[in-house]
Amino acid sequence: MPTQSHPYPVHNLDSISLCPTRFFPLSHIHDFSPNTSSLSNETAFDEAGEQSINYERRLKRMISNRESARRSRMRKKKQIEELQYQVDQLHATNRQLSEKLIQLLEGNQLILQENAQLKERVSSLQILLADLITPLRNVGDVTTTNTNGNRLRAEDSRTP
């Protein structure tokens, strides 16, 4: 196909149907015969010129629409790439937080076990202390008589 020059940039001429009948429809060919009046020639030329202008407008609009669609696809692609990047970042953050949560739960479990062991030890020490204090209380109980002849009970000052 020979290269044609257009007043508007055409990215792909193969995809645009250039039909010469759009410029000069076959129905008006008889208008160019030498037997017709100049008025019919002017009318045909005006119609052909108008059709040419309409074709150029359609071509310009089509090119503009294609460019707009291309820009729209590029924006959408960029937006999808940005969203995919955010998804990847959120997955990484989620994985890190999950690992940290597991570590904290394991640490909490160890602390709870240690706390239970300490409570058992405190309980056994309280029992041992109670067993040791009971005989001392019995030894510490002393009855004395005061000067009035009343019996007083003296207790050890170490009792709680």
C-alpha positions as MATLAB code, in Angstrom:
seq = 'MPTQSHPYPVHNLDSISLCPTRFFPLSHIHDFSPNTSSLSNETAFDEAGEQSINYERRLKRMISNRESARRSRMRKKKQIEELQYQVDQLHATNRQLSEKLIQLLEGNQLILQENAQLKERVSSLQILLADLITPLRNVGDVTTTNTNGNRLRAEDSRTP';
ca = [
       0.000    0.000    0.000;
       1.522    3.371   -0.938;
       2.213    5.809    1.865;
      -0.321    8.599    2.070;
       0.136   11.863    3.919;
      -2.651   12.854    6.291;
      -3.103   16.077    8.224;
      -3.590   13.956   11.378;
      -1.146   11.355   12.674;
      -2.279    7.841   11.827;
      -0.555    5.139   13.858;
      -1.653    2.148   11.803;
      -2.974    2.810    8.320;
      -3.661   -0.886    7.748;
      -6.344   -0.866   10.394;
      -8.123    2.135    8.887;
     -10.328    1.431    5.930;
      -9.563    4.032    3.294;
     -12.245    3.767    0.726;
     -11.972    6.195   -2.217;
     -15.729    6.012   -2.734;
     -16.076    7.933    0.487;
     -14.507   10.902   -1.220;
     -16.339   10.545   -4.503;
     -19.360    8.261   -4.340;
     -20.057    6.241   -7.465;
     -23.604    7.580   -7.616;
     -22.270   11.033   -8.474;
     -19.842   10.031  -11.243;
     -22.402   10.888  -13.890;
     -22.462   14.443  -12.460;
     -18.971   15.018  -13.865;
     -19.943   14.365  -17.463;
     -19.501   17.278  -19.848;
     -23.252   17.379  -20.629;
     -24.302   18.392  -17.087;
     -24.553   21.933  -15.918;
     -21.890   23.581  -13.769;
     -24.476   23.828  -10.946;
     -24.717   20.060  -10.633;
     -20.891   19.885  -10.747;
     -20.673   22.341   -7.859;
     -23.299   20.398   -5.912;
     -21.428   17.151   -6.453;
     -18.124   18.784   -5.503;
     -19.716   20.314   -2.374;
     -21.173   16.935   -1.388;
     -17.851   15.214   -2.050;
     -16.020   17.902   -0.065;
     -18.530   17.620    2.763;
     -18.154   13.845    2.774;
     -14.392   14.285    2.778;
     -14.642   16.635    5.766;
     -16.984   14.204    7.540;
     -14.561   11.367    6.803;
     -11.657   13.400    8.163;
     -13.654   14.216   11.287;
     -14.543   10.539   11.780;
     -10.915    9.590   11.221;
      -9.742   12.229   13.693;
     -12.359   11.113   16.251;
     -11.398    7.451   15.739;
      -7.709    8.237   16.263;
      -8.550   10.339   19.307;
     -10.706    7.531   20.734;
      -7.948    4.982   20.175;
      -5.414    7.216   21.894;
      -7.814    7.800   24.781;
      -8.410    4.049   25.090;
      -4.640    3.440   25.051;
      -4.116    5.998   27.836;
      -6.974    4.433   29.790;
      -5.412    0.962   29.453;
      -2.055    2.344   30.585;
      -3.653    3.994   33.648;
      -5.481    0.786   34.494;
      -2.298   -1.270   34.082;
      -0.366    1.127   36.321;
      -3.129    1.052   38.939;
      -3.189   -2.767   38.889;
       0.602   -2.870   39.288;
       0.399   -0.483   42.262;
      -2.371   -2.552   43.853;
      -0.355   -5.760   43.314;
       2.640   -4.116   45.002;
       0.426   -3.157   47.965;
      -0.933   -6.721   48.139;
       2.616   -8.099   48.214;
       3.614   -5.629   50.942;
       0.543   -6.507   53.019;
       1.251  -10.237   52.651;
       4.825   -9.682   53.887;
       3.603   -7.576   56.820;
       0.946  -10.175   57.648;
       3.566  -12.948   57.619;
       5.864  -10.932   59.929;
       3.032  -10.173   62.340;
       1.953  -13.825   62.367;
       5.485  -14.923   63.245;
       5.682  -12.297   65.996;
       2.295  -13.402   67.366;
       3.489  -17.018   67.511;
       6.622  -15.935   69.399;
       4.561  -13.890   71.863;
       2.111  -16.740   72.441;
       4.979  -19.160   73.075;
       6.588  -16.661   75.486;
       3.243  -16.191   77.236;
       2.866  -19.966   77.598;
       6.310  -20.217   79.201;
       5.478  -17.389   81.619;
       2.173  -19.054   82.552;
       3.987  -22.344   83.249;
       6.596  -20.565   85.370;
       3.823  -18.717   87.244;
       2.030  -22.012   87.967;
       5.283  -23.514   89.264;
       5.899  -20.500   91.491;
       2.353  -20.696   92.875;
       2.883  -24.373   93.720;
       6.153  -23.521   95.439;
       4.518  -20.712   97.454;
       1.721  -23.074   98.477;
       4.151  -25.781   99.584;
       6.244  -23.211  101.474;
       3.124  -21.908  103.233;
       2.244  -25.456  104.306;
       5.817  -26.031  105.500;
       5.815  -22.732  107.379;
       2.468  -23.535  108.995;
       3.839  -26.904  110.100;
       6.886  -25.200  111.627;
       4.930  -22.433  113.357;
       2.327  -24.695  114.968;
       4.749  -26.356  117.444;
       6.266  -22.994  118.242;
       2.873  -21.579  119.118;
       2.309  -24.400  121.577;
       5.684  -23.759  123.209;
       5.124  -20.022  123.240;
       1.832  -20.251  125.168;
       2.713  -19.521  128.787;
       0.235  -18.843  131.540;
       1.264  -16.459  134.220;
      -0.415  -15.034  137.231;
      -0.520  -11.301  137.641;
      -0.284   -9.466  140.919;
      -4.046   -9.515  141.352;
      -4.069  -13.245  141.193;
      -5.617  -13.444  137.730;
      -4.159  -15.803  135.237;
      -2.884  -14.212  132.033;
      -1.941  -15.893  128.873;
       1.232  -14.690  127.217;
       1.754  -15.322  123.514;
       4.877  -15.341  121.493;
       5.448  -12.061  119.691;
       6.606  -13.920  116.567;
       3.131  -15.134  115.650;
       1.491  -13.477  112.772;
];
